[in-house]
Amino acid sequence: MYDSLKEWVRFPFTFRRIEGKTAAGDKKFSAPTEALCYRVDNVEVITDKYGESYVSRSQLYVPQNVEISVDDLVTLTSIGEKLMDKEIHKISGFFDGNEGQLSVQVIYL
């Protein structure tokens, strides 16, 4: 991971992995998992996991060793300390030019 981003990745966030579906067809999620991130509240238009244009208002920069997918849910604190579940719309990343490996994941909410 880029050294400068390593220093910034120190803010906790919680996510829940998808485990499948219930008998009613609703998504079933695991218990919360804690990880560290660097959160940026920035408006960015992306092409999401459905192939549609989407306006992402928050991005999380996380280390490459955090196992997270676009089907998982992220729980963030919003204005007023209220916890909110956020859908992941896209995950991309930065690759280390020296090692050719994923260095930083960017999660678009």
C-alpha positions in Angstrom: 0.0 0.0 0.0 1.2 3.5 -0.7 3.0 4.7 2.5 1.0 8.0 2.6 -2.3 6.1 2.5 -1.1 3.7 5.2 -0.9 6.6 7.6 -4.4 7.7 6.8 -6.1 4.3 7.1 -6.9 4.5 10.8 -10.6 5.1 11.0 -12.8 2.1 11.9 -15.8 1.0 9.9 -18.0 -2.0 10.1 -19.2 -4.3 7.3 -21.4 -7.4 7.1 -20.7 -10.1 4.6 -23.5 -11.6 2.6 -24.2 -15.2 3.6 -27.0 -16.0 1.1 -30.7 -15.6 1.2 -33.5 -16.4 3.6 -36.5 -18.6 2.8 -38.3 -15.4 1.9 -35.6 -14.4 -0.6 -34.1 -11.5 1.5 -30.4 -11.2 1.7 -28.9 -12.7 4.9 -25.8 -11.1 6.3 -23.1 -12.2 8.8 -22.3 -10.6 12.1 -20.5 -7.2 11.8 -16.8 -7.3 11.0 -14.5 -4.4 11.9 -11.8 -3.0 9.7 -9.9 0.3 9.2 -10.3 2.7 6.3 -9.7 6.2 5.1 -13.1 7.8 4.3 -13.5 10.5 1.7 -16.9 12.2 1.3 -16.6 13.2 -2.4 -19.2 13.3 -5.1 -18.1 11.1 -8.0 -20.1 9.6 -10.9 -19.3 5.9 -11.5 -20.6 3.0 -13.4 -21.9 0.7 -10.6 -22.1 -3.1 -10.3 -25.4 -3.0 -12.3 -23.8 -1.2 -15.3 -25.7 2.0 -14.4 -24.5 5.5 -13.8 -24.5 6.2 -10.1 -23.5 9.2 -7.9 -21.2 8.0 -5.2 -21.0 10.4 -2.2 -18.5 8.4 -0.1 -15.4 6.4 -0.9 -13.5 4.2 1.5 -9.8 3.4 1.0 -9.0 0.1 2.6 -5.9 -2.2 2.7 -5.8 -5.0 0.1 -6.1 -7.7 2.8 -9.7 -6.7 3.8 -11.9 -9.3 2.2 -15.0 -7.4 1.1 -17.3 -7.8 -2.0 -19.9 -5.6 -3.7 -22.7 -7.7 -2.2 -21.7 -6.8 1.4 -23.1 -4.0 3.5 -21.1 -1.2 5.1 -22.3 0.5 8.3 -21.2 4.1 8.7 -21.8 6.9 11.1 -23.6 9.8 9.4 -24.4 13.3 10.6 -25.8 13.2 14.2 -24.0 9.9 15.1 -26.7 7.8 13.4 -25.6 4.5 12.0 -26.6 3.7 8.5 -26.2 0.6 6.3 -24.8 1.5 2.9 -24.8 -0.6 -0.2 -21.5 -1.1 -2.0 -21.9 0.0 -5.6 -18.4 -0.6 -6.9 -14.9 -1.8 -5.7 -11.8 -0.8 -7.6 -8.2 -0.4 -6.6 -4.7 0.9 -7.1 -1.9 -1.5 -8.1 1.7 -1.2 -6.8 3.8 -0.5 -9.9 6.8 -2.2 -8.3 5.2 -5.4 -7.3 2.2 -5.5 -9.7 -0.2 -6.4 -6.9 -3.3 -4.7 -5.5 -2.2 -2.2 -3.0 -5.4 -0.2 -2.0 -9.1 -1.0 -2.5 -11.5 1.8 -3.1 -15.1 1.1 -2.1 -17.7 3.3 -3.6 -20.9 3.8 -1.5 
